[in-house]
Structures are given as structure tokens and as C-alpha cells.
Amino acid sequence: MRKRIICCLLAAVLGIGTLSGCGGGTKSSTPGTNAEGGTETSAGKKEGGENVVTFSMSEDVYTWDPMGQPVVPFYSIQLLIYDMLVRTDHAGNYEPGLATEWSVSDDGLDWTFKLRQGVKFHNGEDFNADSVKATLERGAFNNTLNMNFLWSDIESVEASDEYTAVIHCKKPIGDMLNQLTYMPMLPAKALAEQGEDMFKTSPGTGPWKFVSWDPGNEAVFVRNDDYWDWGDQKSNVDKIIYKPISEDTTRVSSMRTGEFDLISNIPPDQVDVLSGTDGVTVDSKPGTTISWMALQSGQGKPFADKNVRLALTHAIDRKLIVESILGSGSPAYWPVMEGVTGYDKDLESKYNQYDPELAKKLLKESSYKGEEIYFMAIDGKVPRTKEVLQAVMSMMTEAGFNVKLEIMEGATFVTKRSAGDYDIAFSNVFYNNGSPWRHMITHWLSDSCNTQLENPEITSLLTEARQTIDRSKQDELLKQAFTLMMEDGGRMCYFINLDTINAYSNKLSGVKLYNDTIIDLSRVMKN
């Protein structure tokens, strides 16, 4: 017998339909919260002229290939131009997208998707089972793609009829539905004929069409009037422009002057400034982005010693940094935060607590003899990066570490980290849709940071959890794995859970702001 998982709930039932305030409503500086825990904007009075929405985040898009390790802004942009088989409320629940229903076999190896009919790509191609086959087999079989690791357990994809696709797996993929929520469907014919060149035009099935990209300056999209799923939520905006601005103060200043309609990645110390700006609403909520330090633990390295790893985590006063420097967020004592699979409040309180005397004791009992600890980071991974990391360095020094801190640009950081040319590498990761798997696969099941620290028991538990379809069983296995990580010191020293802070013009409505950093502008209205 097959276990069927049939999704029949519509977005309107879940409360994510048309937003209040559309169509010439009164200006409001108070956001409404939707049923999924995201925030929906409320519209103000419409301005004259062409309707253009301009938004800004801190990073540029450096690849338009969904399998090319896209940066955070791309996850929001792909909601404009693409559709996925499965949609999400970003709280771990799923609903129909280009698939109308799905089922999984009892052994977890075969997933059957019934597909939506009558959908066309922007280039005129029909969406069908061939599109699913071409998209997923490219992801599974092309090991030159950066995100291939997510799909490598696919054996094949069968187009059993024009609107039925069956994914055959080598091993069960417990996170299948979540992974499909950020896997845009691609046109099979164009992909076969054009290959990578297809991404110069990025033809999706979404509500917005890709027009142009000027790297470092802007990307432009126009409304797709023929979109299959507008319903009564068709946007009145003609054009959406994305502008990457890495400098926080410039992004905030441009929001205050009205150059931007929405910005993200707002430093906590700029919240009051924006909140006092007429016509601007600030939306702040606990996020699912966690900052962490990869620990290079190869032979002869200081962090090869478990006591040195544990000394580091007990030396850091996370609470003080959150309260005195950041002004937002929360200490990270566990690999995931509340709302993400594997979280346990009781277990969290047992580990990584600030204890400077214990840190000194562990360091004294270790093999560490005062060698220089090379600590590297990219600016911008947390607000006030320099101040935060200088505080960490001071706390480490107090415990007995000899630390050299270097903050550098991203490409150099990635090259050095991949080569294992560091002792501590500071970074962050966001957990989308309540799932920890991108981080667990990238940094634990594979050692992309080249930490050279192996723990077979942790690997075994994570592997079993990844192949478990039952969410409650997966949750328990992850808790066991996370406990071992904490007891061992592990490859990562988890640091701060970051808040998600955005600001938007009160002229906007229909925008959904989620705590996993995703911004859904697909049905934006501007009045």
C-alpha cells in the first residue's frame, strides 16, 4: 500500500490571499501578520505615474542558475520568475504549486507528482512532466553544479505520462518536499538546446519576466500578464527593480529618501532611524539565520584537541554581545533555533554556556601552548561585524588564546576556507522553511569548510535522519546528532541567532516577509 500525501489546501484557506489595504486604502505604519508567521504589508495611497517597485538587499546576484549556489537575494528573486512543484508557508508546511498532489511509496524511494495542466513558460513552452525530468536530472547528474549534492540521491525521473512525474531515489530523501520548494522548474526544450545560455533570459512560469541584469547595479523584471495563477491578486505594478547595495548606511539612507520601496538586512542600530521616517514601516522578528565559526581541526592544529574546542565555546559571552553590541538577536547555544527541526529547549540550555573559568581550565588541560589562532571573517555576516569579532577576540584572549583576526572580502575568504588555511572561519547560514538540511548536508555530511574533523557517530545519525521521511523520527535523530556535536565541541562553534529586519514603504501591499530572510514580492501592489 502506498502512503498518500495529498495537498488540497488553497492559499486562501491558509490566510495568505488578498491583503488588506489594497486599492487606495489609508496609509498605515502597522504591518499585519499572516497565518504562517510571516508579515504582510498594508498599502497606502497610490502615487501617479508608472508603477515601479524598487527593492534592495546587501548582495548582488552572481549566478542566475538555480543550481549555481545562489546568494540569499536569489531565493526571493526566483519567486518572481519561477514556480516550484511545491509551495511553502516557510513554517514547515507544504501546498500545491506546479504539482497538484503527490504521494510517496512506503519505502520512501518513489515520489509521484500529478502536475498542473495549462501552464506555459515565458518562452511559450508548455510545462509538463518533461520539464520536471529535465530539471531534476540536471540537478542530480551534473556534478559540476554547486548544488548537485542536494539531488545526488536521485536515481532517475520518469515522465510516466504528460502530466505525471515519478522521482526514483537511490535512498530515501527525507527533506524532499522542502528541497522542491526552492527548485524552480525549467523548460526542457530550451535547456536542451541552449544549456547554460538559457539563464541569460531565465524563462520561468512565474508572475514576472526577467528583462535585464547589469551586474552590481540592477536586475529588472516586468509583470507577466498571462500568469496562470493571478486569480484576484494580479499585481498593479508594471516593473520590479532589484538593486544590490552592500553598504548598510547607503541602503538605509536611500530608503529614507524614497529611492527604495523595500530594503532588508537592516542593522539594529538603524531601526529607530527608519521607524521615525514618515511612510516607512520596520518589520523585525526572530530569524532563522545563525552565525557560527568553523574550526580547522587537522592534525597538529590547535582545534584538533577537543578541550580547545570546548574552551572556545565556553569563553564567549554570547548574551553580552547580543545585548551590548548587536542590540538584537539571541545567543545560539544549539545548532538550530526554535521552529527548526531538531530544536530542543531543554537540551539547548545544557551546552555552550558562558563560563570563563571553565574555559581557562579546559585550555590549561589541553595540548594548546599559546600558538597563534588565525581567525578570519567576511564583513557583514552580522551587524557591526568588526565590533562583534573584536569582542570575541578579547574574550578568547582573556581565556588564554593568542588570536590574530583578519576581516577580508568574500572570494578570498571562500578560497582560504576551502583550502583549510585558517583556524577559525566566521560565517552564517539561514534555515529555510524550518529545515536544517542545507547546512547539515553542506557542512556536516560533507566537509565543505575543510575542517578535517570526523565523528562517525554524528555522520551515521545525520545520514539516518536524512533518509527518514517521518518528521517526528527525523526530529529525534537530529536531536541525538546535535547532542553529540555539542559534547564533542564539533566542527562548528555556534554563536548568534540573528533577527530578520526589513523596512518597506506604506505604499506597498501584498508583500510577504518571512523570518527565514525570504521576501515574496510576487503579488506586490503599490498604491
VOMI-238000 format. One record per residue (C-alpha): x, y, z. Coordinates in steps of 0.2 Angstrom, whole numbers, plus 5000, padded with zeros to 4 digits. Layout:
BEGIN
XYZ...
***
This chain:
BEGIN
500050005000500650174996500650315009499750465000500150645004498850744995498850934997497251014994497351175004497251334994498251484999496651575003496151445016497851465024497551655025498851715013497651785000497251964995498052085008497052225017497352395011497452364993496652484981496852654988496752625007497352735020499252745024499752635038501352605048500752445056501152285047499952135048500551965052499951825042499451645047501151575043502151695054502751805040502251985039501152065025501252245021499752365021499552485007499452675007498852804994499352774976500552894968500452944950501552884935502152714931502052594945503852534948504452444964506252454968507052344982508752324989509752194998511552185003512252064990512252054971511651904961513151824954512351674945510551654938510751464938509651404952510951264954512451384955512451414974511351574973511551704986510151754998509351884987509151754973507951654984506751804984507051844966506651664960504951684967504651824954505151724938504951544943503751424950504151264960503251104961502851134979502551294989502851335007502251445021504051455027503551365043503751185038502051165029501851125010500451164997500251134979501251234966501551164949501150994957499350974962499650824973500950704977501250534986502750434992503050244992503150155009505050135007505250315003506150284986504750334974503850504974502450534962501850704957500250754947500650904938499651064934499051074916498851234905500451314912501751394900503451454902503951634897504651574881503051494876503451314880502251204889502551154907502450964909503250804915504750834903505150994912505250904929506350764922507550894913507651004929507950874942509050754931510150904928510250934946510650754950511850704936512850864933514150854947514951024941513451114948513751184965512051124972512250954965512450874982510650914986510050794972511350664970510250534978509050534963509150384953508050444938506550544935505150464925503850554914502550424916501350524906501250704900500650774917501350634929503250634935503950504946505650534955506550374959507850384973509350284977509050314995507550405004507650595004506850645020506950835015506150804998504750924999505751065007507051044993505751064980505151224987506751314981507051214965506251314950505551214936506451244919505951224901506551064894506751114876507651274880508851184892509251054879509551174865510351324875511151244890511951374902511551514890509651494894509951584910510351744901508451754899507951644913506251594906505151534920503251514923503151644936502151804938503651914932504851904917506651934918507152084907508952134911510452124923511852244925513052164937513252264953511952394948510252324945509152174939507452224930505852114929504152154921502452094925501851934916500051974912499751794906500251714923499251564926498951594945498551784946496751754952496151914960497851954966498552024950499952154954499652334948501552354947502252364930504152344934505152274948506952334950508252254962509752354967511152274977511952394990513252325002513452475012512152475026512052665029511852695010510452575009509552645024509852825018509052785001507552705010507352865019507352975004506152864994507352794982506952614988505252544992505952405002507652355010508252215020509752175031509552325042510752355056509852355073510552525077509652595061507952535067507552695076508052805062506952715050505552695062505452885063505452915044503652965038502852825027504152685032503752535042505052425050504752245052505852155065505651975070506751825077507551755062508251585057509951645052511351585063513151635064514551515068516351485067517151335058518651265067520051195057520551035066521850955056523250855063524450975073523151115073522551185090520751145087521150955084521050945103519350935110519751035126520251185115518651175105517651175121518751305129518251425114516351395116516451425135517551585133516251685123514951785132513551775118512251865129513352015132513752035114511952025109511352155122512852275122513452275104512152205092510552255101509552115093509651935090509851795103511351685109511551525100511851385111511251245100511451215081509651265077508451385084506551365089505551325074506851225065506851035065508050965079507751105091507651065110507451205123507951095137509551025128510051195122510151255140511451125144512851175132513951315127513551425142514751565146516051505159517751595158518451495172518051335164518751395148520351435156520451265165520051165148521351265139522651235153522251045152522451045133523851025121523751215117525451305120524951485115525151455096524351595086522551565081522151635064520351705065519651765048517951835043516951925030516252095034514352105035513951925041513252005057512852185060514352285067515552145062517152225067516552265085515752095087517352005082518452115092517452075107517551885104519451905101519551995118518551855127519751725119521251825124520651835142520451645142522251615136522151615117523351705106522251775092522551865076520951925067520851975049519252035040519352015021518252015005517151865001518151774987519751774997518851705012518051565002519651514994520651515011519251415019519151285006520951255007520851245026522051395028521351455044521051415062519351495064518251545049516751655054515151645043513251615044511851515037509951535035508751385038507351405026505651335029506151265046507351145039509151125044509751015030510651135018511851175032511950995039512250925021513551055016514551075032514250905041513850765029515150845018516550955025516451105013517451205026518851085026518951065045519650895044518650845059517750675058516450595070515750435063514350435075513750605071513850565052512850405055511450495064511350635051511350505037509950405045508950565049509150625031508450465024506950475036505350535029504350535046504650705053504550665071505850525069506950635059506750765073507350645087508850585076509350765074509250795092510450645095511650715082511650885089511950825107513550735101514050895092513950995107514850865118516250845106516551035103516250995084516651075068515651225072515551345086513851415085513751595090512251715087510451685081510151845070508451935069507751975052507452165050506652235034505852405030504552445017503552595011501752605017501352624998501652434996500452295000500452104996502252085001502651935012504151955024504751785031505951755046507051645035507551805026506451765011505451915004504051874992503652014981502751904968501051984971501552164976500452304975500952494975499652624978
***
